Amino acid sequence: MTSKAGSNAPESRSGILAIHGGTPVRSTPLPLEFPGVHHMDDEEIDAAVRVLRSRSPFRYYGIDLQREVESFEAEFAQYLGIDHCLAVNSGTGALHLALSALGVGPGQEVIVPAYMWVSVVAAVVNLGAIPVLADIDETFGVDPESVAAKIGPRTAGVIVVHMSGTPVNVQEVAKIARERGIFLLEDCAQCAGGSIGGQKVGTFGDMAIFSFQMNKNMTSGEGGAVVTRHEHLFHRAVACHDTGYARDAAGRAMFERRDLCLWGRGYRLDEMRAAILRVQLRKLPRIIEQMHGSKYRIRKALEQLPEIRLRRIVDEAGDTGCFLLTTFATAEMARELNQALRAEGIITSSQGVNNVVMTEWGLHIYYNIPSLVLKTSIDKNNFPWGLSENRECRAEYGKGTCPQADSLFERTILIAIPSCLSPQDEDDIVGAFRKVLAAVPA
Ligand SMILES: Cc1ncc(COP(=O)(O)O)c(C=O)c1O
């Protein structure tokens, strides 16, 4: 990248890009992501200790049961404004349970976005169904037009994923799903607390899932939730998450409900993590406020730079703010700017994955998932790809399947916005963008 001023210009050393030997904008790493973790303190410690002192770490019975899981489920459902919540031990498990409750199996296709997390396609494949990719648009959510085009005779449903902390255009997809008679599952793993028009994500479809793994807006290290308005789907999820049998309000297995005698997966949440999650839920508005504030102060400053195209936001007020996406005219420009920004110190310590061109964003990008592209199988019968029921299903996953996504991924830089950015950190991010863009040839 050559300086606009030219090599003979009387430039101060701080104006020379760090990648060309100048002084970097900052010399200390940015804070790591992990939104909930930065707000952990004695409250979480006390909650965990409360459970240990009770010597009752299991949700359904114990010496002095604290009913932390049950309380968390009620509190999270109330926070979202939904009828039923089942807390589970991971977001991946929650996806399996929701799809099991919805009856997904061989001979069915489930539409998934090109931008997601590997667990989304894994859940479909593990149940014997076939994922069908839909393209994304500039919201980085699934493009409703692509969803409509991908619906075929075998389509059972669609999964909308609110990626990188920002609610996507779920209302349009919900309308299509209703009209075409397919289910809508929302994956809110990366967007707990997000909303559209004041309505929380997780309440727009038939079911929704959340993850409370460490990278998420609220966390207990591991954890997840399945939510729904439909009582029957809820009971099915409860049965599958436990021993295969639904439980009544007193926690007793309902063997007499023959429609709910299913097969269990062992995805229960324990009392200690639920106690921690109850504290994190109370802190969630503060965590989001912090990230949202930082992200939009940075976005407002970057709006002044004509080379940058910012992610299209469906509802700014409901954006949780944990990631910033900046898109450029060409892949080459994104790659060069990313290298230059990293040299200016817009990086985290070695543990963090931050400030990457999205093609490097691992298992979030459909063509980076080897098991999907290669259609691998766990068993020798090539399940589910080789099942006779799936013979007519469509299964294309190589790069090029979703051209809009391919173009956005290679032209977009992703930067995490931790929940503890200081005004100086924000200024450095903006300052680094200004500095490296000033060096782009006009
Ligand atoms: C979009 C999305 N869905 C599902 C999951 C799975 O959650 P977990 O890691 O709790 O299994 C993740 C986790 O990163 C995710 O980002």
The ligand as a MOL file (V3000), in Angstrom:
LIG
                    3D

  0  0  0     0  0            999 V3000
M  V30 BEGIN CTAB
M  V30 COUNTS 16 16 0 0 0
M  V30 BEGIN ATOM
M  V30 1 C -24.7030 -19.3950 15.5150 0
M  V30 2 C -24.3510 -20.4710 16.4890 0
M  V30 3 N -25.1860 -21.5200 16.6580 0
M  V30 4 C -24.9150 -22.4940 17.5290 0
M  V30 5 C -23.7760 -22.4780 18.2980 0
M  V30 6 C -23.4760 -23.6400 19.1800 0
M  V30 7 O -23.3840 -23.2970 20.5330 0
M  V30 8 P -22.4740 -24.1190 21.5470 0
M  V30 9 O -21.0570 -23.7380 21.3260 0
M  V30 10 O -23.0040 -23.6810 22.8860 0
M  V30 11 O -22.7210 -25.5570 21.2980 0
M  V30 12 C -22.8840 -21.4180 18.1690 0
M  V30 13 C -21.6460 -21.3690 18.9770 0
M  V30 14 O -20.6840 -20.7420 18.6460 0
M  V30 15 C -23.1740 -20.3860 17.2360 0
M  V30 16 O -22.3430 -19.3550 17.0500 0
M  V30 END ATOM
M  V30 BEGIN BOND
M  V30 1 1 1 2
M  V30 2 1 2 3
M  V30 3 2 2 15
M  V30 4 2 3 4
M  V30 5 1 4 5
M  V30 6 1 5 6
M  V30 7 2 5 12
M  V30 8 1 6 7
M  V30 9 1 7 8
M  V30 10 2 8 9
M  V30 11 1 8 10
M  V30 12 1 8 11
M  V30 13 1 12 13
M  V30 14 1 12 15
M  V30 15 2 13 14
M  V30 16 1 15 16
M  V30 END BOND
M  V30 END CTAB
M  END
